[in-house]
Amino acid sequence: MGFANDRIVVVTGASRGAGKGIALALGQPGTTVYVTGRTELEGDAPLPGTVAATAAEITARGGVGVPVICDHADDAAVERLFSRVASDHGRLDILVNNALAVPDELALRGPFWEKPLSMQKILDVGMRSTYVASWYAAPLLVANGAGLIVNTSSFGARCYMHGPAYGAGKAAVDKMAHDMALDLKPFDVAAISLWMGMLKTERTAAAIGGNVEAYKQFAAHAESAEFPGLVIDALARDPKLMARTGQVLIGAEVALELGVTDIDGNQPPSHRGFLGDPTIFSDAVVQ
């Protein structure tokens, strides 16, 4: 596809974590990145980070960061987001669906029925929000004549990870990428789902706390929050991108293939051998 540097990008859920890292990695000089999230001011959320801070860092690096307060559980707010992109630029090059409601109880041990019913929020902002954002973004991508939708996902789509709500949400966005790819392919717009590894984020830093020694193994294999964004950038620039459309890809494996290293120069490993292979869908089409 070979996107130029004047591309227009939307990254959802980018106040912090993977979304922030992806937005920073994609926000290269000349690129405009719309950064969405709910956190407007420091202190509004338990973890540090705001949409404005992410956007400001993109701008400081030479891109153009545009902060947009957007609750991805609110379809009207999502519609306003993409109407703004259409009004400002009339096109879109890349959509990264990363917004995810992360319940405080996500990592609790025990069967799903002993966890709060609110765990299903992950199916609203995560699964459903991916469909809604893609629905509003698709006409802009199609009109552009080229583009890329990336759904951030994980090995939890294939193995037991945090329980059925999390697993169902990740499996769903993988399948959405596959099916959206079929509809988008005639317009040279790709859709893929990207399995990220363990990430060094504000959330993991808070979880580790002062137990740095106990998490040495994690640190040795974890990816920076920017690493998935570097992989997405390489995919977007890959002339063979459309050959990958509809697939579930492991970020670390794509990085190795395309010559991408993490920001510290390390080559993060794939966890395929331990956590499982990406899903391969049937080629059958029923319309």
C-alpha positions in Angstrom: 0.0 0.0 0.0 2.9 2.3 0.7 1.1 5.1 2.6 2.7 8.5 2.4 3.6 10.4 5.6 0.6 12.7 5.3 -1.8 9.9 6.3 -4.8 10.4 8.5 -5.1 8.0 11.5 -7.7 7.3 14.2 -6.6 5.3 17.3 -9.4 4.6 19.8 -8.7 4.2 23.5 -5.4 6.1 23.4 -5.3 7.9 26.7 -2.8 5.4 27.9 -1.6 1.8 27.4 -1.4 0.1 24.1 -3.6 2.8 22.4 -1.2 5.6 23.5 1.8 3.6 22.4 0.3 2.8 19.0 -0.8 6.4 18.5 2.8 7.6 19.3 4.4 5.1 17.0 2.0 6.0 14.1 2.3 9.8 14.7 5.3 10.4 12.6 6.1 13.8 11.0 3.3 14.7 8.6 0.8 12.2 10.1 -2.4 13.4 11.7 -3.6 11.1 14.5 -7.0 11.5 16.1 -6.6 10.2 19.7 -9.8 9.1 21.4 -10.6 8.2 25.0 -12.6 9.3 28.0 -9.9 10.8 30.2 -9.8 14.5 29.8 -7.9 15.5 32.9 -5.3 13.8 35.1 -7.0 12.3 38.1 -10.2 11.5 36.1 -9.0 7.9 36.0 -7.0 5.8 38.5 -4.1 5.4 36.0 -2.1 8.3 34.5 -2.7 9.6 31.0 -5.1 11.7 29.1 -6.1 12.1 25.4 -4.6 15.6 25.4 -1.3 14.4 26.7 -1.0 11.7 24.1 -2.0 14.1 21.3 0.6 16.7 22.6 3.4 14.1 22.6 2.5 13.2 19.0 2.7 16.9 18.0 6.0 17.3 19.9 7.4 14.4 17.9 6.5 16.1 14.6 3.1 14.7 13.9 -0.3 16.3 14.4 -2.1 15.0 17.5 -5.8 15.7 17.7 -7.4 14.9 21.1 -11.1 13.8 21.0 -13.0 13.0 24.1 -15.1 10.0 23.1 -17.0 7.4 25.0 -17.0 4.4 22.7 -20.1 3.1 24.4 -21.9 6.1 22.9 -22.7 5.6 19.2 -23.6 9.2 18.7 -20.2 10.3 20.1 -18.5 7.8 17.7 -20.5 9.2 14.8 -19.4 12.8 15.7 -15.8 11.6 15.7 -15.9 10.3 12.2 -18.0 13.2 11.0 -15.2 15.5 12.2 -12.5 13.4 10.4 -14.7 13.6 7.2 -15.1 17.4 7.6 -11.4 18.0 8.4 -9.9 15.7 5.7 -12.5 13.9 3.7 -10.6 10.7 4.1 -9.0 8.2 6.5 -6.0 5.9 6.0 -5.8 3.8 9.2 -8.3 3.0 11.9 -6.9 1.2 15.0 -9.7 -0.3 17.1 -8.1 -0.4 20.6 -10.8 1.0 22.9 -11.5 -1.5 25.7 -13.4 -1.4 28.9 -11.0 -3.1 31.4 -13.0 -4.1 34.5 -11.1 -3.8 37.8 -11.9 -7.5 38.4 -10.4 -8.7 35.1 -7.5 -10.6 36.6 -9.4 -12.0 39.6 -9.1 -15.8 39.9 -12.2 -18.0 40.0 -15.2 -19.0 37.8 -17.0 -16.3 35.8 -20.2 -16.5 37.9 -18.3 -15.5 41.0 -17.1 -12.3 39.3 -19.4 -9.3 38.9 -21.8 -9.3 36.0 -20.2 -6.0 35.0 -17.4 -8.0 33.5 -19.5 -8.1 30.3 -18.8 -4.4 29.8 -15.7 -5.7 27.9 -18.2 -6.9 25.3 -19.6 -3.4 24.9 -16.5 -1.3 24.7 -14.1 -3.8 23.1 -16.3 -6.0 20.9 -19.3 -3.9 20.0 -17.3 -0.6 19.8 -15.0 -2.2 17.3 -17.9 -2.9 15.0 -19.4 0.6 15.5 -16.2 2.5 14.8 -15.5 0.3 11.7 -19.0 0.9 10.4 -18.5 4.7 10.6 -14.9 4.5 9.3 -15.5 2.2 6.3 -17.0 4.8 3.9 -14.0 7.1 4.5 -11.6 4.3 3.9 -13.4 3.1 0.8 -13.6 6.6 -0.6 -9.9 6.9 -0.1 -9.3 4.0 -2.4 -6.9 2.3 0.1 -6.7 1.9 3.9 -6.3 -0.4 6.8 -8.4 -1.4 9.8 -6.5 -3.0 12.7 -8.3 -4.7 15.6 -6.0 -5.1 18.6 -6.4 -8.5 20.1 -4.5 -11.1 22.0 -3.8 -14.8 22.5 -6.9 -14.8 24.8 -8.9 -15.2 21.7 -7.6 -18.8 21.5 -6.7 -19.8 25.0 -8.3 -19.3 28.4 -7.3 -15.8 29.5 -9.2 -13.9 32.2 -12.4 -15.8 31.7 -15.1 -16.1 29.0 -16.0 -12.4 28.7 -12.5 -11.4 27.8 -12.0 -14.4 25.5 -15.3 -13.9 23.7 -14.5 -10.3 23.1 -11.1 -11.0 21.6 -12.4 -13.9 19.5 -15.1 -11.7 18.2 -12.8 -8.9 17.0 -10.7 -11.5 15.2 -13.7 -12.8 13.3 -14.8 -9.2 12.5 -11.5 -8.5 10.9 -11.8 -11.6 8.8 -15.4 -10.8 7.7 -14.8 -7.1 7.2 -11.9 -7.9 5.0 -14.1 -9.8 2.5 -16.3 -6.7 2.1 -13.5 -4.3 1.9 -11.1 -6.2 -0.4 -12.6 -4.8 -3.6 -11.7 -1.3 -2.5 -8.1 -2.1 -1.5 -8.8 -1.7 2.1 -7.3 -4.3 4.4 -8.6 -5.5 7.8 -6.5 -7.5 10.2 -6.5 -8.5 13.8 -3.2 -8.1 15.7 -2.3 -10.3 18.6 -0.2 -8.3 21.0 2.2 -9.8 23.5 2.7 -8.8 27.2 3.0 -5.0 27.2 4.8 -2.5 29.5 1.9 -0.2 30.2 0.8 2.0 33.1 -1.5 -0.8 34.2 1.3 -3.4 34.3 3.6 -0.9 36.1 0.9 -0.4 38.8 0.4 -4.1 39.1 4.1 -4.7 39.5 4.5 -2.0 42.1 7.7 -2.5 44.1 8.0 -6.2 43.1 10.5 -5.5 40.3 12.6 -8.6 41.2 9.6 -10.9 41.0 8.7 -9.6 37.5 12.2 -9.9 35.9 11.0 -12.6 33.6 8.0 -10.5 32.5 10.3 -7.5 31.8 12.6 -9.7 29.7 9.9 -10.7 27.3 7.4 -7.8 27.4 6.9 -5.4 24.5 6.8 -1.7 24.9 3.4 0.0 24.4 4.8 1.4 21.1 5.8 -1.9 19.6 2.4 -2.8 18.2 2.3 0.6 16.6 5.6 0.1 14.9 4.3 -3.2 13.6 1.1 -1.6 12.3 3.2 1.1 10.6 5.3 -1.6 8.9 2.2 -3.4 7.8 0.6 -0.2 6.4 3.8 0.4 4.3 4.1 -3.2 3.2 3.3 -3.5 -0.6 2.0 -7.0 0.2 -0.5 -5.8 2.8 -3.6 -7.0 0.9 -2.2 -10.5 0.9 -2.6 -10.5 4.7 -6.1 -9.0 4.8 -8.6 -11.0 6.9 -5.9 -12.7 8.9 -5.1 -12.9 12.6 -1.4 -12.0 12.9 1.0 -12.2 15.8 2.7 -8.9 16.2 6.1 -10.3 17.2 6.1 -12.6 14.2 5.2 -9.8 11.7 7.9 -7.7 13.3 10.5 -10.3 12.7 9.4 -10.8 9.1 9.3 -7.0 8.3 12.5 -6.1 10.2 10.8 -4.2 13.1 12.5 -4.1 16.5 11.2 -2.6 19.7 12.1 0.9 20.8 14.9 -0.5 22.9 16.3 -2.5 20.0 15.1 -5.8 21.3 13.2 -8.4 19.3 10.2 -9.5 21.3 9.4 -13.2 21.1 6.2 -14.8 19.8 4.2 -16.7 22.5 2.6 -19.1 19.9 4.3 -22.1 21.4 2.9 -21.5 24.8 -0.4 -19.8 24.2 -1.5 -21.2 20.8 -1.8 -20.6 17.1 -3.8 -17.8 15.5 -7.3 -18.7 14.4 -7.6 -19.8 10.7 -11.0 -19.2 9.3 -12.8 -21.1 6.6 -12.7 -19.8 3.0 -16.4 -20.5 2.6 -18.6 -17.5 1.9 -22.4 -17.6 2.5 -24.2 -14.4 1.4 
